[in-house]
Amino acid sequence: MAQFPQMPRFPQFQLKGKNLFGIVIAIVVFLIILDGLVSVPPGHVGIIYDRGRGVLEKELPEGLHLKIPFWQVSYLMDVRTQEYTMSVAPGEGAIYSDDSMTAPTSDGQTVMVDSTVLFHVDRNNAAELFQSVGPDYIQKIVRTVSRSQIRAVIANYSAIDVYAKKRAEAEMKMNESMKTLFAEKNIIMERVLLRHIAFSPEYASAIEEKQVAEQKIQKAEFQRLEAEKLKEKKIIEAEADAEAIRLKGESLRRSPEVIQFEFVQKMADDINWGVLPDSILPMLNLGGR
């Protein structure tokens, strides 16, 4: 009979009951230790939920901490400066499906607003925020308050005022109202920025036409003022000439000799003349020298 080569034999590892139990215990201890550690990274605080007591009031600062394994659950909250942006540019804001916003003005127009809200979570009250609002506070608080307050403030201004003349004033009022509402939910509002305000195409065209008309009016007014100034100048010059003539006439009436002096002053340089006694005509040499 043909003999087949024997297959190589691999060493068989047999775990005894004690060894298997030891491995299981080691794994359980490792998991307990792993779940009992909480690492809080920079710019964050740790929130502990205890299955018996609920959310603990004390926040965990940065670093490594211990908790009760499997009985307490840890959550991290970012306490660094964050931003919520509303923009017409797709994908620029934190909530991509809700970037842009419109707001009505006091003169019945609608403006498109690009704005950014800078804020951060109050690290000393992060646990209360987590308990009362939850981790989605941007959607529930920041977005809701920001949009409502921006609209409310813009509604008090005309379109042209909020666009340029009173833009800084509108920003200041937004900051004041939003800081108060954010603080009620343990969020610190740093600043709101009106980055861009745009009119509807129809209103923008109307503003441009109005500006052109105002420029024409200003030009016409300038030309009118210049004409009045020129007129006043000519009147003053004419009055001065008339006064000069009057004074000169009075001088001639008082001193007839002045006539002779004026006559001599106007004579040509090549005419010789001499002074004669009164009532005798002057002798002139018209032939020149």
Buried (B, 14 or more C-beta within 10 A) or exposed (E): EEEEEEEEEEEEEEEEEEEEEEEEEEEEEEEEEEBBEBEBEEBBBBBBBEEEEEBBEEBBEBEEBEBBEEEBBBBBBBBEEBBBBBBBEEEBBBEEEEBBBEBEBEEEBEBBBBBBBBBBBBBEBBBBBBBEBEBEBBBEBBBEBBBEBBBEBBEBBBBBBBBEEBBEBBBEBBBEBBBEBBEEBBBBBBBBBBEBBBBBEEBEEBBEEEEEEEEEEEEEEEEEEEEEEEEEEEEEEEEEEEEEEEEEEEEEEEEEEEEEEEEEEEEEEEEEEEEEEEEEEEEEEEEEE
